[in-house]
Amino acid sequence: MKTSLAKQLDSINEYEREPVPEHKLKGLKSFIGMYAGEHTAGTEFVIGPLFVVHGVSAPDLFLGLLVGNLLAILSWAILCAPIAVKVRLTLYYQLEKICGRYLVSGYNIVNALMFCFLAGSMIAVAATAVGIPFNIAMPGLDDMYPTSVGWMATVFLVGAVITVVAILGYEQISKFANICAPWMILVFIAAAFAVMPQLGITSFGSFWEVAQTRIWNGVPVEGFSKFTFWHVTFFAWFANMAMHIGMGDLSILRYARKWQYGFASTTGMFIGHVMAWIASGVLVAAASGEVTPGPIAFNSAGIAGAICVMIAGWTTANPTIYRAGLAIQSIVPNVKRWKVTLLVGLVTTVAALFPALVMRLLDFVALYGLVLMPMGAIIFIDFYIIPKLGLRSNYASMVKSPFNAAAAITWVATLLLCLFLNFYQGIEIFFLGLPGWFIAATLYIVLSKLYQKKVTQPLEVKVSASSF
Amino acid sequence: MQVILKIISYIGLALTVVPSFLVFSGTIEPELHKTLMLAGALSWFLTAPFWMNKQKQAKASIE
């Protein structure tokens, strides 16, 4: 029985080091379900309250969400999807061709760790909901370390289920997300509508007035900075920077028949982010400032609300663990993906034991997007600009080099410059993605010109010498 | 059989969202809405897996 299961798992081919074949491509509906599920997540129960706490005004919130999410969709559809459907490779294999094995290995370790922490925070959010109906003592969001045996047992249970689904591959994740997405979205809507009378909203006409005075009243909670239209816009745009500008979704969109499927992210942004962030803001106001995901959902929608928080955490953690598994697998290609994903799931579950991961989620999401963004810029430039300059795309693969110094310097220098802008110019981390992308793009062009010239010259001399 | 399962699934979705509108309009109490939402969740998750993905598989094999 054990051997049979191992054989079955070994036979799951996710095309980690080859283009996805034509017969394995997926239709638009797969991506609509995937994006809607992935972005109607447990994090929305944390992000929505953040806007309330930071005192964003209602007009700034609605306009900022509209503009920011439109920019995010365009980033998926115009930057990421066209490359994904042309190369049909995972992010990691594509990067290996450009940057070389050594550099990608380092990048992948950092990347996989970040994915583990992100998925871990989702497991923690899910666990805050699981304990409510069973009266298990759960830590508050201010707690840094595990607070009870019940909490630890709950986290391990949730982590085990998520890891098993991720081991079974993209097909299983897609199926799981497809089933959950329509129901979850309706729970967000229902929970918000049900608490509106508590806030004094008794008709659609009274919503805007109450929204401006009792929900997003423009006054930050003491100790929190004031958020404006620009904060909301850039937050909405760059909340998934690692996935679109950072090209993380090459691994998912390589299954798309057409690049236009990148617009499927609309479901994630507008049904997921916009609707869920607004709904969770309403829930926080109705719960008199309580921000813990499980309790606010339970108060408004009962056990179904708690189940929703749990499932919302799952549908984000699943593809994140899947991506982390791919990242590690590209370092050790001879080890089967399911074994790697099992290890990733274990690390993720251990990380989820620490509630601090949820408390620091926003800082972490910003940092994780910023760290991965320069490599997305490198892929974009390598694909579109480098050939037009008479330079070689996929340089490391072409010259069989394990290390592309131009890419390495671009990555590190961009992050250092962004850190400088953050620490010394006082630019908040969510605003750094835009200048950071242009810094990375410019650096990679200039350094490639210098590096490729330097490396190819001795090669050419060698060829011409041997030809004599 | 699939038609019956689909009908139960859609009833589940309706039970999830419609009661909240009734709370909003002051027709029912929040506690009843929570109970109906749970019934809706059970209806959805006990029936949707049997037709949602099977329908996709059938479509994929035709393609």
HADDOCK unambig.tbl for C-alpha pairs under 7 A between the chains (distance, minus, plus):
assign (segid A and resid 175 and name CA) (segid B and resid 53 and name CA) 6.22 0.50 0.50
assign (segid A and resid 179 and name CA) (segid B and resid 48 and name CA) 6.59 0.50 0.50
assign (segid A and resid 179 and name CA) (segid B and resid 49 and name CA) 6.49 0.50 0.50
assign (segid A and resid 179 and name CA) (segid B and resid 52 and name CA) 6.91 0.50 0.50
assign (segid A and resid 183 and name CA) (segid B and resid 13 and name CA) 6.33 0.50 0.50
assign (segid A and resid 186 and name CA) (segid B and resid 16 and name CA) 6.66 0.50 0.50
assign (segid A and resid 186 and name CA) (segid B and resid 17 and name CA) 5.82 0.50 0.50
assign (segid A and resid 187 and name CA) (segid B and resid 16 and name CA) 6.47 0.50 0.50
assign (segid A and resid 187 and name CA) (segid B and resid 17 and name CA) 6.75 0.50 0.50
assign (segid A and resid 190 and name CA) (segid B and resid 16 and name CA) 6.97 0.50 0.50
assign (segid A and resid 190 and name CA) (segid B and resid 17 and name CA) 4.98 0.50 0.50
assign (segid A and resid 190 and name CA) (segid B and resid 20 and name CA) 5.08 0.50 0.50
assign (segid A and resid 193 and name CA) (segid B and resid 20 and name CA) 5.64 0.50 0.50
assign (segid A and resid 193 and name CA) (segid B and resid 21 and name CA) 6.38 0.50 0.50
assign (segid A and resid 193 and name CA) (segid B and resid 24 and name CA) 6.00 0.50 0.50
assign (segid A and resid 194 and name CA) (segid B and resid 20 and name CA) 4.67 0.50 0.50
assign (segid A and resid 194 and name CA) (segid B and resid 21 and name CA) 6.94 0.50 0.50
assign (segid A and resid 194 and name CA) (segid B and resid 23 and name CA) 5.57 0.50 0.50
assign (segid A and resid 194 and name CA) (segid B and resid 24 and name CA) 5.73 0.50 0.50
assign (segid A and resid 194 and name CA) (segid B and resid 30 and name CA) 6.85 0.50 0.50
assign (segid A and resid 196 and name CA) (segid B and resid 24 and name CA) 6.62 0.50 0.50
assign (segid A and resid 197 and name CA) (segid B and resid 24 and name CA) 5.98 0.50 0.50
assign (segid A and resid 202 and name CA) (segid B and resid 24 and name CA) 6.41 0.50 0.50
assign (segid A and resid 202 and name CA) (segid B and resid 25 and name CA) 6.80 0.50 0.50
assign (segid A and resid 301 and name CA) (segid B and resid 34 and name CA) 5.22 0.50 0.50
assign (segid A and resid 302 and name CA) (segid B and resid 34 and name CA) 5.03 0.50 0.50
assign (segid A and resid 303 and name CA) (segid B and resid 38 and name CA) 6.41 0.50 0.50
assign (segid A and resid 304 and name CA) (segid B and resid 37 and name CA) 5.99 0.50 0.50
assign (segid A and resid 304 and name CA) (segid B and resid 38 and name CA) 4.92 0.50 0.50
assign (segid A and resid 304 and name CA) (segid B and resid 41 and name CA) 6.48 0.50 0.50
